[in-house]
Amino acid sequence: MKVLIIDNYIAPYRVDLYNLIAESVDLTVCYGAQQDTTRDQRYTNENINFKTIFRKHIKIGSRADFSFEIPKIINKGMYDCVLVGGYDSPSFMYAISYMRRKKIPFMLNVDGSFINYNQNFFLKKLKSYFIKSANMIITSGESSAKALEFYGANLENIEYYPFAFSFPEELVLPSSSDKIAIKSKLEINEDIAILFVGRAMECKKIDVLLRAYASLKGDIALYFVGTTLTNEYSEIIKELGLENVKFIDFKTGKDLTDYFQACDFFVLPTDGEVWGLVVNEAMINSLPVITTTRCNAGLELIDNGINGLLIEPNDVEMLSNAMIKLIDNQELRDQISYNSYNSMKDHNIVKNKEAHIRAFNKFITENAVK
């Protein structure tokens, strides 16, 4: 089986997935760029075990590109299946339009999607055009599928995969003694340590987290890992007189895992996360998560009140109450941690690979590419 994936740039976590897929199929991945320039360049993965094509392109922004080479690449390989990595880049749009015009069946990957009821008529029609053009869509779960259906996708043509890139052995349930030891190593001395991991972006709503943190009482600290202390955040901290707000340098690997295992719960107060892979990272370390209904990872992975907490976005009081609920109840934190551990047992990169292989086989059976 020959498969072509048209992607934007080398994302280290996807390299691991593509390596696994390449064990079962003859895989070629067509990239536009080496890296996403908005990400810390220390986050890399050079262990590539599949064929690659780097198309000549015009760079557009930090992630997108346009390439006239797309038709030649699609036709030259005589692939059994072509998977387009999305519809948010001009190269993706060109690939979709070309294959639709030439009646070449193809698959479309959609990591996650939301319904935008305020979207203007032209943009909605354009999005619907790309979504409806695909013979099959592969996406991360039912919440995304509902949005795709809104834009014209046929639910019968949607396949699902777990949006997960951790290996099964990475799932851990740290003991109390483990947490104490890691806290000591990291010099986390507070009774309660709250964690946020990620870049300083408007959609993350760090300002909401800081304002909610202001209402908390007790020996508590808020740790930001890999987050730039911007002027905006500095002003909020000064305005509210916040203490124990700590900004830690970018971390990867075991250094980052230590923070997930040392802290008492994790918060991602986003108002628009296509997925939110950091939620996966917290949950595979059995760390209780608070996130919002505008985070697809939260919608797909969290059973509210059982293995995490879901709140509405941009609601300082609701976030504050959710944090207080976890701070005041050690038993609840422990139960959510245990439930999170159990809920992630089948949510890993191996299951992701298996779902992709099933989808490829089904696609080829139903839409043999000539």
Secondary structure per residue as TSV (DSSP state, phi and psi in degrees):
chain	resnum	aa	ss	phi	psi
A	1	M	-	360.0	121.7
A	2	K	E	-101.7	122.3
A	3	V	E	-122.8	134.7
A	4	L	E	-113.4	127.3
A	5	I	E	-111.3	124.9
A	6	I	E	-97.8	111.4
A	7	D	-	-119.6	171.8
A	8	N	S	-86.7	-57.0
A	9	Y	B	-150.0	167.3
A	10	I	-	-76.6	107.3
A	11	A	-	-98.9	120.3
A	12	P	H	-52.5	-40.7
A	13	Y	H	-68.1	-31.6
A	14	R	H	-74.8	-27.6
A	15	V	H	-58.6	-42.7
A	16	D	H	-59.8	-42.4
A	17	L	H	-65.1	-46.8
A	18	Y	H	-62.8	-36.0
A	19	N	H	-61.1	-41.3
A	20	L	H	-67.3	-44.2
A	21	I	H	-60.0	-38.2
A	22	A	T	-66.4	-14.3
A	23	E	T	-71.9	-20.5
A	24	S	T	-114.6	-18.5
A	25	V	S	-136.3	164.8
A	26	D	E	-85.0	96.6
A	27	L	E	-104.0	132.9
A	28	T	E	-123.1	133.2
A	29	V	E	-116.1	126.5
A	30	C	E	-99.9	116.7
A	31	Y	E	-107.9	154.7
A	32	G	S	-98.1	-31.8
A	33	A	B	-142.2	159.9
A	34	Q	S	-72.1	-40.7
A	35	Q	-	-146.5	158.0
A	36	D	-	-82.0	113.4
A	37	T	T	-71.3	-8.1
A	38	T	T	-83.3	-12.3
A	39	R	S	-95.9	155.4
A	40	D	-	-62.4	126.2
A	41	Q	T	-73.5	-4.2
A	42	R	T	-75.9	-14.7
A	43	Y	-	-89.3	93.1
A	44	T	-	-134.3	163.9
A	45	N	-	-150.1	107.5
A	46	E	-	-100.6	6.6
A	47	N	-	-87.8	78.3
A	48	I	-	-101.6	120.1
A	49	N	-	-118.1	29.1
A	50	F	S	-134.2	166.2
A	51	K	E	-73.0	142.7
A	52	T	E	-127.7	147.8
A	53	I	E	-128.8	127.6
A	54	F	E	-106.6	105.4
A	55	R	-	-72.7	145.3
A	56	K	-	-68.7	135.6
A	57	H	-	-153.1	165.6
A	58	I	E	-102.7	120.6
A	59	K	E	-73.7	135.0
A	60	I	E	-129.6	106.3
A	61	G	T	71.9	-159.6
A	62	S	T	-84.8	-21.3
A	63	R	T	-124.7	-32.2
A	64	A	E	-90.1	164.2
A	65	D	E	-158.1	168.1
A	66	F	E	-130.4	133.8
A	67	S	-	-135.4	129.4
A	68	F	T	-75.2	-10.6
A	69	E	T	-80.4	-7.7
A	70	I	H	-52.7	-51.8
A	71	P	H	-59.0	-41.8
A	72	K	H	-62.6	-40.8
A	73	I	H	-65.9	-43.0
A	74	I	H	-63.2	-43.9
A	75	N	H	-78.2	-34.5
A	76	K	H	-65.4	-36.3
A	77	G	T	-82.4	-13.0
A	78	M	T	50.3	57.0
A	79	Y	-	-81.2	147.8
A	80	D	S	-76.9	-24.9
A	81	C	E	-151.5	133.3
A	82	V	E	-117.3	125.0
A	83	L	E	-113.4	118.4
A	84	V	E	-90.8	131.2
A	85	G	-	-73.0	-2.0
A	86	G	-	164.5	-165.2
A	87	Y	S	-135.9	18.0
A	88	D	S	-102.8	8.6
A	89	S	S	-126.3	143.7
A	90	P	H	-54.4	-35.0
A	91	S	H	-66.0	-39.5
A	92	F	H	-62.2	-46.0
A	93	M	H	-61.8	-40.8
A	94	Y	H	-65.1	-43.4
A	95	A	H	-61.0	-44.7
A	96	I	H	-63.4	-48.0
A	97	S	H	-62.7	-41.6
A	98	Y	H	-63.3	-48.2
A	99	M	H	-68.8	-32.9
A	100	R	H	-65.3	-44.3
A	101	R	H	-65.2	-37.7
A	102	K	T	-89.4	2.9
A	103	K	T	57.8	40.8
A	104	I	-	-96.0	116.4
A	105	P	-	-62.6	144.4
A	106	F	-	-152.6	162.2
A	107	M	E	-104.2	152.8
A	108	L	E	-125.1	127.5
A	109	N	E	-92.2	132.6
A	110	V	E	-131.1	107.0
A	111	D	S	-57.6	-44.7
A	112	G	-	-168.6	159.6
A	113	S	-	-152.8	150.2
A	114	F	-	-126.3	155.9
A	115	I	-	-83.5	128.3
A	116	N	-	-109.6	97.6
A	117	Y	T	-71.8	-16.8
A	118	N	T	-97.4	4.8
A	119	Q	-	-67.0	139.7
A	120	N	-	-69.6	160.5
A	121	F	H	-57.7	-44.0
A	122	F	H	-64.8	-46.0
A	123	L	H	-66.5	-35.3
A	124	K	H	-65.4	-43.1
A	125	K	H	-64.1	-39.7
A	126	L	H	-64.8	-45.3
A	127	K	H	-62.2	-42.2
A	128	S	H	-62.8	-38.1
A	129	Y	H	-58.3	-48.5
A	130	F	H	-68.6	-40.1
A	131	I	H	-68.1	-45.1
A	132	K	H	-72.1	-16.1
A	133	S	H	-73.2	-24.4
A	134	A	-	-74.4	141.2
A	135	N	S	-76.8	-27.7
A	136	M	E	-148.7	142.1
A	137	I	E	-117.3	137.1
A	138	I	E	-117.2	125.5
A	139	T	E	-142.5	177.0
A	140	S	S	-86.4	-10.3
A	141	G	-	164.6	-175.7
A	142	E	H	-68.9	-34.0
A	143	S	H	-63.4	-39.9
A	144	S	H	-69.9	-38.4
A	145	A	H	-61.4	-37.5
A	146	K	H	-63.2	-39.7
A	147	A	H	-67.8	-41.0
A	148	L	H	-63.9	-36.9
A	149	E	H	-63.3	-39.3
A	150	F	H	-57.3	-35.4
A	151	Y	T	-91.7	9.4
A	152	G	T	111.8	-1.4
A	153	A	-	-70.9	146.7
A	154	N	-	-88.9	120.2
A	155	L	G	-57.7	-27.8
A	156	E	G	-68.1	-18.3
A	157	N	G	-101.7	14.3
A	158	I	E	-107.2	128.5
A	159	E	E	-112.3	154.0
A	160	Y	E	-115.3	149.1
A	161	Y	-	-140.5	149.2
A	162	P	-	-74.5	122.5
A	163	F	-	-76.3	83.1
A	164	A	-	-144.3	138.6
A	165	F	-	-132.4	11.8
A	166	S	S	-93.2	150.8
A	167	F	-	-84.8	152.2
A	168	P	G	-52.3	-36.7
A	169	E	G	-71.5	-9.6
A	170	E	G	-80.9	-13.1
A	171	L	-	-73.1	123.3
A	172	V	-	-137.3	152.5
A	173	L	-	-123.0	90.8
A	174	P	-	-62.1	139.6
A	175	S	-	-77.3	167.1
A	176	S	H	-59.7	-40.1
A	177	S	H	-67.9	-33.8
A	178	D	H	-62.2	-46.7
A	179	K	H	-62.7	-41.9
A	180	I	H	-62.3	-42.9
A	181	A	H	-65.0	-42.5
A	182	I	H	-69.9	-38.0
A	183	K	H	-59.0	-43.3
A	184	S	H	-63.1	-42.6
A	185	K	H	-61.7	-39.1
A	186	L	H	-86.8	-1.5
A	187	E	T	59.7	41.2
A	188	I	-	-92.5	105.4
A	189	N	-	-106.6	-5.1
A	190	E	S	-75.9	157.7
A	191	D	S	-63.2	-40.3
A	192	I	E	-128.5	127.3
A	193	A	E	-117.0	120.4
A	194	I	E	-100.5	137.5
A	195	L	E	-117.9	137.9
A	196	F	E	-129.3	134.8
A	197	V	E	-127.4	125.9
A	198	G	S	150.8	173.9
A	199	R	-	-78.3	160.4
A	200	A	-	-81.0	94.4
A	201	M	-	-128.8	147.6
A	202	E	G	-55.8	-41.8
A	203	C	G	-67.7	-18.0
A	204	K	G	-73.8	-21.7
A	205	K	-	58.3	49.4
A	206	I	H	-64.9	-30.9
A	207	D	H	-61.5	-38.2
A	208	V	H	-64.9	-41.7
A	209	L	H	-63.4	-43.7
A	210	L	H	-62.7	-41.4
A	211	R	H	-70.0	-34.8
A	212	A	H	-70.1	-37.2
A	213	Y	H	-61.9	-29.9
A	214	A	T	-60.6	-24.4
A	215	S	T	-89.0	-4.6
A	216	L	-	-81.2	145.4
A	217	K	-	-120.2	145.6
A	218	G	S	116.7	-173.1
A	219	D	S	-84.6	83.4
A	220	I	E	-129.8	145.0
A	221	A	E	-133.0	151.5
A	222	L	E	-116.4	117.5
A	223	Y	E	-105.7	124.5
A	224	F	E	-107.4	119.2
A	225	V	E	-110.7	123.7
A	226	G	S	76.7	18.4
A	227	T	-	-111.5	129.8
A	228	T	-	-75.3	132.8
A	229	L	-	-78.7	96.7
A	230	T	-	-82.2	168.8
A	231	N	H	-60.6	-38.0
A	232	E	H	-60.2	-47.2
A	233	Y	H	-68.1	-38.3
A	234	S	H	-60.9	-41.1
A	235	E	H	-66.7	-39.6
A	236	I	H	-65.5	-43.5
A	237	I	H	-60.7	-42.6
A	238	K	H	-69.5	-43.7
A	239	E	H	-59.2	-42.2
A	240	L	H	-93.9	-2.4
A	241	G	T	62.9	39.5
A	242	L	-	-74.6	141.3
A	243	E	-	-119.8	160.3
A	244	N	S	57.7	39.0
A	245	V	E	-103.8	114.8
A	246	K	E	-121.4	128.5
A	247	F	E	-106.0	119.0
A	248	I	E	-107.3	144.1
A	249	D	-	-61.5	161.5
A	250	F	-	-52.6	134.6
A	251	K	-	-130.1	151.1
A	252	T	-	-137.0	170.2
A	253	G	H	56.0	-138.1
A	254	K	H	-62.3	-33.0
A	255	D	H	-62.6	-38.8
A	256	L	H	-75.6	-41.6
A	257	T	H	-56.7	-36.5
A	258	D	H	-57.4	-39.9
A	259	Y	H	-68.8	-39.3
A	260	F	H	-63.1	-34.2
A	261	Q	H	-87.5	-20.3
A	262	A	H	-87.6	-34.5
A	263	C	S	-77.1	167.0
A	264	D	S	-94.5	-29.4
A	265	F	E	-163.6	164.1
A	266	F	E	-117.4	143.5
A	267	V	E	-129.2	129.5
A	268	L	E	-130.1	94.7
A	269	P	-	-87.9	33.0
A	270	T	-	-57.3	152.9
A	271	D	S	-113.7	18.5
A	272	G	-	173.6	88.1
A	273	E	B	-120.9	112.2
A	274	V	S	-52.6	-41.5
A	275	W	-	-133.1	-80.2
A	276	G	-	108.7	63.7
A	277	L	H	-61.9	-23.4
A	278	V	H	-64.2	-25.2
A	279	V	H	-64.7	-43.9
A	280	N	H	-55.4	-46.8
A	281	E	H	-60.7	-40.6
A	282	A	H	-65.4	-44.7
A	283	M	H	-71.7	-31.8
A	284	I	H	-72.0	-15.6
A	285	N	T	-98.8	13.1
A	286	S	T	59.8	32.1
A	287	L	-	-93.7	123.6
A	288	P	-	-55.0	138.4
A	289	V	E	-119.6	136.8
A	290	I	E	-115.0	121.6
A	291	T	E	-144.9	-173.1
A	292	T	E	-112.9	170.2
A	293	T	T	-75.7	3.4
A	294	R	T	-108.2	25.3
A	295	C	B	-125.1	113.2
A	296	N	H	-62.7	-33.2
A	297	A	H	-60.6	-42.2
A	298	G	H	-64.2	-43.6
A	299	L	H	-64.6	-35.7
A	300	E	H	-87.2	-32.6
A	301	L	H	-100.5	-25.3
A	302	I	-	-103.4	126.9
A	303	D	-	-95.9	105.3
A	304	N	T	-52.8	124.3
A	305	G	T	87.9	-11.4
A	306	I	T	-102.7	-58.2
A	307	N	S	-122.1	24.0
A	308	G	S	162.0	177.9
A	309	L	E	-125.9	133.4
A	310	L	E	-110.8	134.8
A	311	I	E	-129.7	170.5
A	312	E	-	-81.2	147.3
A	313	P	T	-71.2	156.3
A	314	N	T	59.9	28.6
A	315	D	-	-118.4	95.3
A	316	V	H	-60.9	-43.9
A	317	E	H	-65.4	-42.4
A	318	M	H	-64.5	-40.3
A	319	L	H	-65.9	-43.6
A	320	S	H	-58.4	-45.5
A	321	N	H	-63.9	-38.2
A	322	A	H	-65.6	-41.5
A	323	M	H	-65.9	-42.2
A	324	I	H	-61.4	-38.2
A	325	K	H	-58.8	-41.7
A	326	L	H	-76.7	-39.2
A	327	I	H	-61.4	-41.4
A	328	D	T	-82.3	-5.3
A	329	N	-	-136.8	90.4
A	330	Q	H	-60.5	-38.4
A	331	E	H	-62.6	-40.4
A	332	L	H	-65.4	-42.3
A	333	R	H	-60.3	-43.5
A	334	D	H	-64.9	-40.4
A	335	Q	H	-67.8	-42.5
A	336	I	H	-63.5	-40.0
A	337	S	H	-59.9	-46.6
A	338	Y	H	-64.9	-43.9
A	339	N	H	-66.1	-35.5
A	340	S	H	-63.6	-43.9
A	341	Y	H	-56.6	-48.9
A	342	N	H	-67.1	-36.7
A	343	S	H	-71.3	-17.7
A	344	M	T	-97.6	3.9
A	345	K	T	-63.5	-31.1
A	346	D	T	-107.3	16.4
A	347	H	-	-116.0	84.0
A	348	N	S	-148.6	176.4
A	349	I	H	-67.1	-28.6
A	350	V	H	-67.2	-43.4
A	351	K	H	-65.3	-35.0
A	352	N	H	-61.9	-48.9
A	353	K	H	-58.6	-46.7
A	354	E	H	-60.6	-39.7
A	355	A	H	-65.4	-39.0
A	356	H	H	-64.7	-42.7
A	357	I	H	-63.9	-42.1
A	358	R	H	-60.2	-43.0
A	359	A	H	-64.9	-42.3
A	360	F	H	-60.0	-45.3
A	361	N	H	-63.1	-42.5
A	362	K	H	-65.5	-42.4
A	363	F	H	-60.9	-46.2
A	364	I	H	-64.4	-37.7
A	365	T	H	-63.6	-41.4
A	366	E	H	-89.1	-26.7
A	367	N	S	-140.1	65.5
A	368	A	-	-60.3	122.3
A	369	V	-	-78.1	124.9
A	370	K	-	-87.3	360.0
